[in-house]
Amino acid sequence: MGGVPLDKEKKENKKQRNGSIRTTILVSFILLISLSGIGVTIFSYLFTVNFTTDELAKTVEGQIDSINDAYDLFITNFERMVGSLANNELLVYYKPEQNNDIIEMFDQLKKSDKSLVKVYTAIESDQVFIASGLDEPVYNYSPEKEDWYIQAKDAGGQIIWTEPNLDENSGSVITTVARSFYRNGMLIGVMAIDVSLESLSEMMQKVQIGESGYAFSLDSKGNILSHPDAERIGQPLEEETWKKIVEVGNQGIFEQVINGDHYIFAYTSNETTGWKIAAAVNRAEFENKATVLLIPSLVTLLIITGIAAIVTFVLTKRITRPIDIILERMKQLAKGELNKDNLTLKGKAKNEFTDLIEATNQLTERMRELLGNIQVISGDVHNQSEKLTDSVDSVKENTEQIAAAMQELATGSEEQTSHTISLAKTMDQFFSHLQDVRKSSEDLKTTSENIRLQADNGKQSAEDSAIQMKEIDLLVKESVKKVQILDQLSEEINGLVTVIDEIASQTDLLALNAAIEAARAGEAGKGFSVVASEVKKLAEEVKISASGIGNLVERIQTEFSEITASLESGYQAVEKGNDKINNTTEIIQKIHQLLGGMDEKVVIIADRLHTISKEAQDMNNAVQDIASIAQESTSSIEKTSSNTENIYQSMNRMDENSDNLMKLAGKLQEAVNQFNIK
């Protein structure tokens, strides 16, 4: 087996195709690598910026914490100094004759530290103000209006720091540290020192924050205490920046735009004073550091893209060569050239292209076999189509005779079906009337049963009513007896009231006699006279109460009389109602007996109608079956006749088709002969 030869024109076409495929793959692959590289580079750049920002921010936070520690040392030193002075015996046990010693102590202390601007105290009990640098104390001094004095006094022995302020003379920021001191729980005075923050400012100027950043500090109101720019000391911080600090809290990091530049601020709060120690760095510094790392990434991307272009060019050349070989074979197959040798591919490597070439060779072999078989079969089809034409002519004659016989049979079947359908309609009407009669009998049965049930309920209700009337009769009798007993008791109560009234009258008479005798006795009978008077009042109250009870008993007797009359009338009405209920019960029992007989007759009628209905249903079903069979027979005959006609028409078409088949078989042979398979 040899390879496929290619002429010069084919080679040119191959180069054009290869150029198109290679260019597409090469450009796509390079674009893919370039986009991936650009994406990685951008991601690396952004990651580097964020990483650098985070790391530098952490470094700035660490520096701020270190500055805050230095502030704590600075603050602690002066707090200890104030605490020591406040506990000094010269102040706690103040004596006017020791003023010079106190001034000398203050002067020496001031000289020991350049940050000390002034050392002083105010003795409240003696209204004396003593300070360093003074030759004599100031007497009749009233410090109640001084902030440092008020705050220290309110703090109750705790050290306080006042808000810093800018000294116009020195240009330094000064704050006051103060503490009140006591003896035996009584306030003696306040010890204070004025401290310059210039040393802190100098220290913060030496702190290097990145390459372009700087450190600064603020008081609790946002005024600058220290700053690389001396002119800004004592001035308030930018409003937006201070608002951000207040919003974030005691410490944090945030980004702020100032004059078009993006700055990153980090700060913390001093716990003792509430001052803010902060640092600011221009974000461009972070981005510049990240940009330095971007250049190596771009160089690496260009190198990788060049290598990828070379590798892609080599790969596309190896990929397109087998495709050209297979494409050429497809064109040969399109021209009908099936007598060519099988395709081959240089190299022993087994891959998808070798599988594709083998599949192309198998396709060529299968097409050779298929076309050879088609040539043989087309000849057979031509011969058989001639025989089919003769058979179709014979079947057409027999089909015409069958169609005539089926038409006569269909006419007779239609007449039989018409008579059967009329009979079925008559049976339907009879069965419908019978169903109505049966439904009426069932309704009559249901109504009879309901009437009997209502009669049973009426009988039971009458019996229950009779029992209830007997119970009411007994209750009324007992009520009459009890009312009569109550009437007798009320009469007895009335008698007792009469007795009580008589006793009260006699008691009143006795009280009157006793009062007369007490009057005769003079002074000796005064006490007895009082008793007689009280007895008389009691007798009168008893008479009044007895009279009220008598009236109440008379009203009760009147009510009892009316109740007795009502109960007797009710008793008579109950006896009459009892007699009527007994009569009603007897009538309902007679109705119940009559309904029982009628119910049995209605059941018998309903059962007989049910039997007749079932027999009529069976008869109707039989007639319906006969009608259905007759219709099916007629339909079958008509279908058979129609099918016979269809068969006749189909045979005509088959005759035409057999002629067309002969023509097509001839054309198929001509088409197959165009292929060169030998």
C-alpha positions as CSV (number, residue, x, y, z in Angstrom):
1,M,0.0,0.0,0.0
2,G,1.4,3.4,-1.0
3,G,0.6,7.0,0.0
4,V,-1.7,9.3,-1.9
5,P,0.2,11.4,-4.5
6,L,-0.6,15.2,-4.6
7,D,-0.2,17.5,-7.5
8,K,1.0,21.1,-7.3
9,E,-2.5,22.7,-7.2
10,K,-3.5,20.4,-4.4
11,K,-0.4,21.4,-2.4
12,E,-1.3,25.1,-2.8
13,N,-4.8,24.4,-1.5
14,K,-3.3,22.4,1.4
15,K,-1.1,25.4,2.3
16,Q,-4.0,27.8,2.3
17,R,-6.1,25.5,4.5
18,N,-3.2,24.8,6.9
19,G,-2.6,28.5,7.1
20,S,-6.2,29.1,8.1
21,I,-6.3,26.4,10.7
22,R,-2.9,27.1,12.1
23,T,-3.7,30.8,12.3
24,T,-7.0,30.1,14.1
25,I,-5.4,27.7,16.6
26,L,-2.3,29.9,17.1
27,V,-4.2,33.1,17.7
28,S,-6.7,31.4,20.0
29,F,-4.0,29.7,22.0
30,I,-2.0,32.9,22.4
31,L,-5.0,34.9,23.3
32,L,-6.0,32.3,25.9
33,I,-2.5,32.4,27.5
34,S,-2.3,36.2,27.2
35,L,-5.7,36.7,28.9
36,S,-4.8,34.2,31.6
37,G,-1.5,35.9,32.1
38,I,-3.0,39.3,32.2
39,G,-5.6,38.1,34.7
40,V,-3.0,36.5,36.9
41,T,-0.9,39.7,36.7
42,I,-3.8,42.0,37.6
43,F,-4.8,39.6,40.4
44,S,-1.2,39.5,41.6
45,Y,-1.0,43.3,41.5
46,L,-4.2,43.8,43.4
47,F,-3.2,41.1,45.9
48,T,0.2,42.7,46.3
49,V,-1.3,46.1,46.9
50,N,-3.7,44.8,49.5
51,F,-1.0,42.6,51.1
52,T,1.4,45.5,51.2
53,T,-1.3,47.8,52.5
54,D,-2.2,45.3,55.3
55,E,1.5,44.7,56.2
56,L,2.3,48.4,56.3
57,A,-0.9,49.1,58.2
58,K,0.1,46.5,60.8
59,T,3.6,48.1,61.0
60,V,2.0,51.5,61.5
61,E,-0.3,50.1,64.2
62,G,2.8,48.6,65.9
63,Q,4.6,52.0,65.7
64,I,1.5,53.8,67.1
65,D,1.3,51.3,70.0
66,S,5.0,52.0,70.7
67,I,4.3,55.7,70.7
68,N,1.4,55.2,73.0
69,D,3.6,53.2,75.3
70,A,6.0,56.2,75.3
71,Y,3.1,58.5,76.1
72,D,2.2,56.2,79.0
73,L,5.7,56.4,80.3
74,F,5.6,60.2,79.9
75,I,2.2,60.4,81.6
76,T,3.1,58.0,84.4
77,N,6.3,59.9,85.2
78,F,4.4,63.1,85.9
79,E,1.5,61.4,87.6
80,R,4.0,59.9,90.0
81,M,5.6,63.3,90.5
82,V,2.2,64.9,91.3
83,G,1.3,62.0,93.6
84,S,4.6,62.3,95.5
85,L,4.1,66.0,96.0
86,A,0.5,65.6,97.1
87,N,1.7,63.2,99.8
88,N,4.5,65.4,100.9
89,E,4.3,66.4,104.6
90,L,5.0,70.0,103.8
91,L,1.7,70.2,102.0
92,V,-0.4,67.7,104.0
93,Y,0.6,69.4,107.3
94,Y,0.8,72.8,105.8
95,K,2.2,75.6,108.0
96,P,2.7,79.2,106.7
97,E,6.2,79.4,108.1
98,Q,7.2,76.6,105.7
99,N,6.3,78.5,102.5
100,N,9.9,79.1,101.6
101,D,10.7,75.4,101.9
102,I,7.8,74.6,99.6
103,I,8.9,77.2,97.0
104,E,12.4,75.9,97.0
105,M,11.2,72.3,96.6
106,F,9.1,73.4,93.6
107,D,12.0,75.3,92.0
108,Q,14.3,72.3,92.3
109,L,11.7,70.0,90.8
110,K,11.1,72.3,87.9
111,K,14.8,72.4,87.1
112,S,15.0,68.6,87.1
113,D,12.8,68.2,84.0
114,K,12.7,70.6,81.0
115,S,9.1,69.5,80.3
116,L,8.0,71.1,83.5
117,V,6.7,74.6,82.9
118,K,5.3,75.4,86.4
119,V,4.9,73.6,89.7
120,Y,2.2,75.0,92.1
121,T,-0.3,74.3,94.8
122,A,-3.4,76.0,96.2
123,I,-4.1,75.6,100.0
124,E,-7.8,76.0,100.4
125,S,-7.9,76.4,104.2
126,D,-5.5,79.4,104.1
127,Q,-6.4,80.6,100.6
128,V,-2.7,80.6,99.7
129,F,-1.2,80.0,96.2
130,I,2.4,78.8,96.2
131,A,4.3,78.3,92.8
132,S,7.8,77.8,91.5
133,G,9.5,81.0,90.4
134,L,7.6,83.1,93.1
135,D,9.5,84.8,95.9
136,E,6.5,84.7,98.2
137,P,3.1,83.0,98.2
138,V,0.0,84.7,97.0
139,Y,-2.5,85.2,99.8
140,N,-6.3,85.6,99.7
141,Y,-6.2,83.4,96.6
142,S,-9.5,81.9,95.5
143,P,-8.9,79.0,93.0
144,E,-12.6,77.9,92.7
145,K,-12.8,79.3,89.1
146,E,-9.7,77.4,87.8
147,D,-10.5,74.3,85.7
148,W,-7.5,72.3,87.1
149,Y,-8.7,73.1,90.7
150,I,-12.3,72.2,90.1
151,Q,-11.5,68.9,88.2
152,A,-9.0,67.8,90.9
153,K,-11.4,68.6,93.7
154,D,-14.2,66.7,92.0
155,A,-11.9,63.7,91.4
156,G,-11.6,63.1,95.1
157,G,-7.9,62.3,95.3
158,Q,-7.5,60.9,91.7
159,I,-5.0,62.4,89.3
160,I,-6.6,64.5,86.5
161,W,-5.3,65.8,83.2
162,T,-6.7,69.0,81.8
163,E,-7.3,69.6,78.1
164,P,-4.0,70.8,76.5
165,N,-3.9,74.4,75.2
166,L,-1.4,76.3,73.1
167,D,0.8,78.7,75.1
168,E,1.1,81.9,73.0
169,N,4.4,83.0,74.5
170,S,6.3,79.8,74.0
171,G,4.3,78.3,71.2
172,S,4.2,75.0,73.0
173,V,1.2,72.9,73.9
174,I,0.8,72.8,77.7
175,T,-1.4,70.6,79.9
176,T,-1.9,70.5,83.6
177,V,-1.6,67.4,85.9
178,A,-3.3,67.9,89.3
179,R,-4.4,66.0,92.4
180,S,-6.2,67.0,95.6
181,F,-4.7,66.1,98.9
182,Y,-6.3,65.6,102.3
183,R,-5.6,65.3,106.0
184,N,-7.8,63.1,108.2
185,G,-10.5,63.1,105.4
186,M,-10.5,66.9,105.1
187,L,-9.5,68.7,101.9
188,I,-6.3,70.7,102.4
189,G,-5.6,71.8,98.8
190,V,-4.7,70.8,95.2
191,M,-1.2,70.0,93.9
192,A,-0.6,70.8,90.1
193,I,2.1,71.0,87.5
194,D,2.0,72.5,84.0
195,V,3.7,70.1,81.5
196,S,4.9,71.0,78.1
197,L,4.2,68.4,75.3
198,E,7.1,69.7,73.2
199,S,9.2,66.6,74.1
200,L,6.4,64.4,72.9
201,S,6.1,66.3,69.7
202,E,9.9,66.0,69.1
203,M,9.7,62.3,69.7
204,M,6.9,61.9,67.2
205,Q,8.7,63.9,64.6
206,K,11.6,61.3,64.8
207,V,9.2,58.4,64.1
208,Q,9.4,57.3,60.5
209,I,6.0,56.0,59.1
210,G,6.8,54.3,55.8
211,E,8.6,56.6,53.4
212,S,6.1,59.5,53.2
213,G,4.0,59.0,56.3
214,Y,4.0,60.9,59.6
215,A,2.8,60.6,63.2
216,F,0.7,63.1,65.1
217,S,-1.5,63.3,68.2
218,L,-4.9,64.9,69.1
219,D,-6.7,65.9,72.2
220,S,-10.1,64.5,73.0
221,K,-11.7,67.4,71.0
222,G,-9.7,66.8,67.8
223,N,-7.1,69.6,68.3
224,I,-3.6,68.8,67.1
225,L,-1.1,68.4,69.9
226,S,1.9,67.4,67.9
227,H,2.5,67.4,64.1
228,P,5.5,67.6,61.7
229,D,4.1,70.9,60.5
230,A,4.6,73.2,63.6
231,E,2.0,75.6,62.2
232,R,-0.7,73.0,62.6
233,I,-0.1,72.5,66.3
234,G,-3.1,73.8,68.3
235,Q,-5.3,73.8,65.1
236,P,-8.3,71.4,64.7
237,L,-8.0,68.4,62.5
238,E,-9.9,68.2,59.2
239,E,-13.6,67.9,60.1
240,E,-14.2,64.9,57.9
241,T,-11.2,63.0,59.3
242,W,-12.2,63.8,62.9
243,K,-15.7,62.6,62.2
244,K,-14.4,59.4,60.9
245,I,-12.2,58.9,64.0
246,V,-15.2,59.5,66.2
247,E,-17.3,57.1,64.1
248,V,-14.7,54.3,64.2
249,G,-14.1,54.4,67.9
250,N,-11.2,54.3,70.3
251,Q,-8.8,52.7,67.7
252,G,-8.8,51.6,64.1
253,I,-7.7,52.1,60.5
254,F,-9.6,53.9,57.8
255,E,-9.0,55.6,54.4
256,Q,-9.7,59.3,53.8
257,V,-9.3,61.6,50.8
258,I,-7.5,64.8,51.6
259,N,-6.9,67.4,48.8
260,G,-7.4,64.7,46.2
261,D,-4.9,62.3,47.8
262,H,-5.9,59.0,49.4
263,Y,-4.4,58.7,52.9
264,I,-4.6,55.7,55.2
265,F,-5.0,56.7,58.9
266,A,-4.3,54.4,61.8
267,Y,-4.8,55.6,65.4
268,T,-5.3,54.5,69.0
269,S,-6.5,56.2,72.2
270,N,-4.5,56.8,75.3
271,E,-6.5,55.3,78.2
272,T,-5.4,57.9,80.8
273,T,-5.8,61.2,78.9
274,G,-8.2,60.2,76.0
275,W,-5.7,61.7,73.5
276,K,-5.4,60.1,70.0
277,I,-2.0,58.9,68.8
278,A,-2.3,58.6,65.0
279,A,-0.3,58.1,61.8
280,A,-1.1,59.0,58.2
281,V,0.4,57.4,55.1
282,N,-0.3,58.2,51.4
283,R,-1.8,55.1,49.7
284,A,0.3,55.8,46.6
285,E,3.3,54.6,48.6
286,F,1.7,51.1,48.8
287,E,0.7,51.1,45.1
288,N,4.3,52.2,44.1
289,K,5.7,49.2,46.0
290,A,3.3,46.9,44.3
291,T,4.1,48.4,40.9
292,V,7.8,47.4,41.3
293,L,6.6,43.8,41.5
294,L,4.4,44.2,38.4
295,I,7.4,44.6,35.9
296,P,8.8,41.0,36.4
297,S,5.3,39.6,36.0
298,L,4.9,41.3,32.6
299,V,8.3,40.1,31.4
300,T,7.5,36.6,32.5
301,L,4.1,36.9,30.6
302,L,5.9,37.9,27.4
303,I,8.3,35.0,27.6
304,I,5.6,32.5,28.2
305,T,3.5,33.9,25.3
306,G,6.5,33.6,22.9
307,I,7.1,30.0,23.9
308,A,3.4,29.2,23.6
309,A,3.4,30.6,20.1
310,I,6.2,28.4,19.0
311,V,4.7,25.3,20.6
312,T,1.3,26.0,19.1
313,F,2.8,26.5,15.5
314,V,4.5,23.1,15.7
315,L,1.4,21.3,17.1
316,T,-0.9,22.8,14.4
317,K,1.4,21.7,11.7
318,R,1.2,18.1,13.0
319,I,-2.6,18.3,13.4
320,T,-3.4,19.6,9.9
321,R,-1.4,17.1,7.8
322,P,-3.7,14.1,8.5
323,I,-6.7,16.3,8.0
324,D,-5.5,17.2,4.4
325,I,-5.0,13.5,3.6
326,I,-8.5,12.6,4.7
327,L,-10.1,15.6,2.9
328,E,-8.5,14.6,-0.4
329,R,-10.0,11.1,0.0
330,M,-13.4,12.5,0.7
331,K,-13.2,14.5,-2.6
332,Q,-12.3,11.3,-4.5
333,L,-15.3,9.5,-3.0
334,A,-17.5,12.4,-4.0
335,K,-16.3,11.9,-7.6
336,G,-17.1,8.1,-7.5
337,E,-13.5,7.0,-7.5
338,L,-13.8,4.0,-5.1
339,N,-10.9,2.0,-6.7
340,K,-8.0,3.9,-4.9
341,D,-5.6,2.3,-2.5
342,N,-6.1,2.7,1.3
343,L,-4.7,5.8,3.0
344,T,-1.5,5.6,5.1
345,L,0.1,8.0,7.7
346,K,3.8,8.2,8.4
347,G,5.0,7.3,11.9
348,K,4.1,4.4,14.1
349,A,2.3,6.4,16.8
350,K,-1.3,5.3,17.5
351,N,-3.6,8.3,18.0
352,E,-7.0,9.8,17.0
353,F,-5.7,10.6,13.5
354,T,-4.7,7.1,12.7
355,D,-8.1,5.9,13.9
356,L,-9.8,8.5,11.6
357,I,-7.8,7.3,8.6
358,E,-8.6,3.7,9.3
359,A,-12.3,4.6,9.6
360,T,-12.0,6.4,6.2
361,N,-10.5,3.2,4.7
362,Q,-13.3,1.1,6.2
363,L,-15.9,3.6,4.8
364,T,-14.4,3.2,1.3
365,E,-14.5,-0.6,1.5
366,R,-18.1,-0.6,2.8
367,M,-19.2,1.7,-0.1
368,R,-17.6,-0.6,-2.6
369,E,-19.5,-3.6,-1.2
370,L,-22.8,-1.6,-0.9
371,L,-22.7,-0.4,-4.5
372,G,-21.9,-3.9,-5.8
373,N,-24.9,-5.3,-3.9
374,I,-27.1,-2.5,-5.2
375,Q,-26.2,-3.4,-8.8
376,V,-27.3,-7.0,-8.3
377,I,-30.5,-6.1,-6.4
378,S,-31.6,-3.5,-9.0
379,G,-31.5,-6.2,-11.7
380,D,-33.7,-8.5,-9.5
381,V,-36.1,-5.7,-8.8
382,H,-36.6,-5.0,-12.5
383,N,-37.5,-8.7,-13.2
384,Q,-39.9,-9.0,-10.2
385,S,-41.7,-5.8,-11.1
386,E,-42.7,-7.3,-14.4
387,K,-44.2,-10.4,-12.7
388,L,-46.0,-8.2,-10.1
389,T,-47.8,-6.3,-13.0
390,D,-49.3,-9.5,-14.3
391,S,-50.6,-10.6,-10.8
392,V,-52.2,-7.2,-10.2
393,D,-54.3,-7.4,-13.4
394,S,-55.7,-10.8,-12.3
395,V,-56.6,-9.6,-8.7
396,K,-58.4,-6.6,-10.2
397,E,-60.9,-8.8,-12.0
398,N,-61.8,-10.9,-8.9
399,T,-62.2,-7.8,-6.8
400,E,-64.9,-6.3,-9.1
401,Q,-67.0,-9.5,-8.7
402,I,-66.7,-9.4,-4.8
403,A,-67.7,-5.8,-4.7
404,A,-71.0,-6.4,-6.5
405,A,-72.0,-9.3,-4.1
406,M,-71.2,-7.2,-1.0
407,Q,-73.4,-4.3,-2.2
408,E,-76.5,-6.6,-2.4
409,L,-75.8,-8.0,1.1
410,A,-75.5,-4.5,2.5
411,T,-79.0,-3.5,1.3
412,G,-80.8,-6.5,3.1
413,S,-78.8,-5.9,6.3
414,E,-79.9,-2.2,6.5
415,E,-83.6,-3.2,6.4
416,Q,-83.2,-5.7,9.2
417,T,-81.3,-3.2,11.3
418,S,-84.1,-0.5,10.9
419,H,-86.8,-2.9,12.3
420,T,-84.5,-3.9,15.2
421,I,-83.8,-0.3,16.2
422,S,-87.6,0.5,16.3
423,L,-88.2,-2.4,18.7
424,A,-85.3,-1.2,20.9
425,K,-86.8,2.3,21.1
426,T,-90.2,0.9,22.2
427,M,-88.5,-1.2,24.9
428,D,-86.6,1.8,26.1
429,Q,-89.9,3.8,26.6
430,F,-91.5,0.8,28.4
431,F,-88.5,0.4,30.7
432,S,-88.4,4.2,31.4
433,H,-92.1,4.2,32.5
434,L,-91.5,1.1,34.7
435,Q,-88.5,2.9,36.3
436,D,-90.7,5.9,37.2
437,V,-93.3,3.6,38.8
438,R,-90.5,1.7,40.7
439,K,-89.0,5.1,41.9
440,S,-92.5,6.2,43.1
441,S,-93.0,3.0,45.1
442,E,-89.6,3.4,46.7
443,D,-90.4,7.1,47.6
444,L,-93.8,5.8,49.1
445,K,-91.9,3.2,51.1
446,T,-89.4,5.8,52.4
447,T,-92.3,8.2,53.3
448,S,-94.2,5.4,55.1
449,E,-91.1,4.6,57.1
450,N,-90.6,8.2,58.0
451,I,-94.2,8.5,59.1
452,R,-93.9,5.4,61.2
453,L,-90.7,6.8,62.8
454,Q,-92.4,10.1,63.5
455,A,-95.3,8.2,65.1
456,D,-92.9,6.3,67.3
457,N,-91.2,9.5,68.3
458,G,-94.7,11.1,69.0
459,K,-95.7,8.1,71.1
460,Q,-92.5,8.2,73.1
461,S,-92.8,12.0,73.5
462,A,-96.4,11.6,74.8
463,E,-95.4,8.9,77.3
464,D,-92.5,11.1,78.5
465,S,-94.9,14.1,78.8
466,A,-97.3,12.0,80.9
467,I,-94.5,11.1,83.2
468,Q,-93.4,14.7,83.5
469,M,-97.0,15.8,84.2
470,K,-97.2,13.3,87.0
471,E,-93.9,14.6,88.5
472,I,-95.2,18.2,88.1
473,D,-98.5,17.1,89.9
474,L,-96.5,15.8,92.8
475,L,-94.3,18.9,93.0
476,V,-97.3,21.2,93.0
477,K,-98.9,19.2,95.8
478,E,-95.8,19.4,97.9
479,S,-95.4,23.1,97.2
480,V,-99.0,23.8,98.4
481,K,-98.3,21.9,101.6
482,K,-95.0,23.8,102.3
483,V,-96.6,27.1,101.6
484,Q,-99.4,26.3,104.1
485,I,-96.8,25.4,106.7
486,L,-95.0,28.7,106.0
487,D,-98.3,30.5,106.4
488,Q,-98.8,28.9,109.8
489,L,-95.3,29.8,110.9
490,S,-95.8,33.4,109.8
491,E,-99.0,33.5,112.1
492,E,-96.9,32.2,115.0
493,I,-94.3,34.9,114.3
494,N,-97.0,37.5,114.3
495,G,-98.1,36.3,117.7
496,L,-94.6,36.6,119.0
497,V,-94.3,40.1,117.6
498,T,-97.5,41.0,119.5
499,V,-96.0,39.6,122.8
500,I,-92.8,41.6,122.2
501,D,-94.8,44.7,121.6
502,E,-96.7,44.3,124.9
503,I,-93.5,43.6,126.7
504,A,-92.0,46.8,125.2
505,S,-95.0,48.8,126.3
506,Q,-94.7,47.5,129.9
507,T,-91.0,48.2,129.9
508,D,-91.7,51.7,128.8
509,L,-94.2,52.1,131.6
510,L,-91.7,50.7,134.1
511,A,-89.0,53.1,132.8
512,L,-91.4,56.0,133.3
513,N,-92.2,55.0,136.9
514,A,-88.5,54.5,137.6
515,A,-87.8,58.0,136.2
516,I,-90.5,59.4,138.5
517,E,-89.0,57.6,141.5
518,A,-85.5,58.8,140.7
519,A,-86.7,62.3,140.5
520,R,-88.2,62.0,144.0
521,A,-85.0,60.6,145.3
522,G,-83.1,63.7,144.2
523,E,-79.3,63.5,144.0
524,A,-79.3,59.9,145.2
525,G,-81.5,58.8,142.3
526,K,-79.6,60.5,139.4
527,G,-77.7,57.3,138.3
528,F,-80.9,55.3,138.4
529,S,-82.6,58.1,136.4
530,V,-80.0,57.6,133.6
531,V,-80.6,53.9,133.6
532,A,-84.3,54.4,133.4
533,S,-83.9,56.8,130.5
534,E,-81.8,54.2,128.6
535,V,-84.3,51.5,129.3
536,K,-87.1,53.7,128.0
537,K,-85.1,54.3,124.7
538,L,-84.5,50.6,124.4
539,A,-88.2,49.8,124.9
540,E,-89.1,52.4,122.2
541,E,-86.6,50.9,119.7
542,V,-88.0,47.4,120.5
543,K,-91.6,48.7,119.8
544,I,-90.5,50.2,116.5
545,S,-88.7,47.0,115.5
546,A,-91.6,44.8,116.5
547,S,-94.0,47.1,114.5
548,G,-91.7,46.7,111.5
549,I,-91.5,42.9,111.9
550,G,-95.4,42.8,112.2
551,N,-95.8,44.7,109.0
552,L,-93.3,42.5,107.2
553,V,-95.1,39.3,108.5
554,E,-98.4,40.6,107.2
555,R,-97.0,41.2,103.7
556,I,-95.4,37.7,103.8
557,Q,-98.8,36.2,104.7
558,T,-100.5,38.1,101.9
559,E,-97.8,36.8,99.4
560,F,-98.3,33.2,100.8
561,S,-102.0,33.5,100.2
562,E,-101.5,34.5,96.6
563,I,-98.9,31.8,96.1
564,T,-101.3,29.2,97.5
565,A,-104.1,30.3,95.2
566,S,-101.7,30.2,92.2
567,L,-100.4,26.7,93.1
568,E,-104.0,25.4,93.5
569,S,-104.9,26.8,90.0
570,G,-101.7,25.3,88.6
571,Y,-102.5,21.9,90.2
572,Q,-105.9,21.9,88.5
573,A,-104.4,22.8,85.1
574,V,-101.8,20.0,85.5
575,E,-104.6,17.4,86.1
576,K,-106.4,18.6,83.0
577,G,-103.1,18.5,80.9
578,N,-102.4,15.0,82.2
579,D,-105.8,13.8,81.0
580,K,-105.3,15.3,77.5
581,I,-101.8,13.8,77.3
582,N,-103.3,10.3,78.1
583,N,-105.9,10.7,75.3
584,T,-103.2,11.8,72.9
585,T,-101.0,8.8,73.7
586,E,-103.9,6.4,72.9
587,I,-104.6,8.1,69.6
588,I,-100.9,8.0,68.6
589,Q,-100.8,4.2,69.5
590,K,-103.7,3.6,67.1
591,I,-102.0,5.6,64.3
592,H,-98.8,3.6,64.9
593,Q,-100.7,0.3,64.5
594,L,-102.3,1.4,61.2
595,L,-99.0,2.7,59.8
596,G,-97.4,-0.7,60.6
597,G,-99.9,-2.5,58.4
598,M,-99.5,0.1,55.6
599,D,-95.7,-0.2,55.8
600,E,-95.9,-4.0,55.2
601,K,-98.1,-3.5,52.1
602,V,-95.8,-0.8,50.7
603,V,-92.8,-3.1,51.1
604,I,-94.6,-5.9,49.2
605,I,-95.5,-3.6,46.4
606,A,-91.9,-2.3,46.1
607,D,-90.5,-5.8,46.0
608,R,-92.8,-6.8,43.2
609,L,-92.0,-3.7,41.2
610,H,-88.3,-4.4,41.7
611,T,-88.7,-7.9,40.3
612,I,-90.7,-6.6,37.3
613,S,-88.0,-3.9,36.7
614,K,-85.2,-6.5,36.7
615,E,-87.1,-8.7,34.2
616,A,-87.9,-5.6,32.0
617,Q,-84.2,-4.6,32.2
618,D,-83.1,-8.1,31.0
619,M,-85.6,-7.9,28.1
620,N,-84.4,-4.4,27.2
621,N,-80.8,-5.6,27.3
622,A,-81.6,-8.5,25.0
623,V,-83.3,-6.2,22.5
624,Q,-80.4,-3.8,22.7
625,D,-77.9,-6.6,22.0
626,I,-80.0,-7.7,19.0
627,A,-80.0,-4.1,17.7
628,S,-76.3,-3.7,18.3
629,I,-75.5,-7.0,16.5
630,A,-77.7,-5.9,13.6
631,Q,-75.9,-2.5,13.4
632,E,-72.5,-4.2,13.7
633,S,-73.4,-6.6,10.9
634,T,-74.5,-3.8,8.7
635,S,-71.4,-1.8,9.5
636,S,-69.2,-4.8,8.8
637,I,-70.8,-5.4,5.5
638,E,-70.5,-1.8,4.5
639,K,-66.8,-1.8,5.6
640,T,-66.2,-4.9,3.7
641,S,-67.8,-3.4,0.6
642,S,-65.8,-0.2,1.2
643,N,-62.6,-2.2,1.7
644,T,-63.3,-4.2,-1.5
645,E,-63.6,-0.9,-3.4
646,N,-60.4,0.3,-1.7
647,I,-58.6,-2.9,-2.7
648,Y,-59.7,-2.4,-6.3
649,Q,-58.4,1.2,-6.2
650,S,-55.2,0.0,-4.5
651,M,-54.7,-2.6,-7.2
652,N,-55.0,0.2,-9.8
653,R,-52.3,2.2,-8.0
654,M,-50.2,-0.9,-7.5
655,D,-50.3,-1.5,-11.3
656,E,-49.1,2.1,-11.8
657,N,-46.4,1.6,-9.1
658,S,-45.1,-1.6,-10.6
659,D,-44.6,0.3,-13.9
660,N,-42.8,3.1,-12.0
661,L,-40.7,0.5,-10.1
662,M,-39.5,-0.9,-13.4
663,K,-38.4,2.6,-14.5
664,L,-36.7,3.3,-11.2
665,A,-34.8,0.0,-11.2
666,G,-33.4,1.0,-14.6
667,K,-32.4,4.4,-13.4
668,L,-30.7,2.8,-10.3
669,Q,-28.6,0.6,-12.5
670,E,-27.5,3.6,-14.6
671,A,-26.5,5.5,-11.4
672,V,-24.5,2.6,-9.9
673,N,-22.7,2.2,-13.1
674,Q,-21.2,5.7,-12.7
675,F,-19.1,4.5,-9.7
676,N,-15.8,2.8,-10.5
677,I,-15.5,0.0,-8.0
678,K,-13.2,-2.4,-9.9
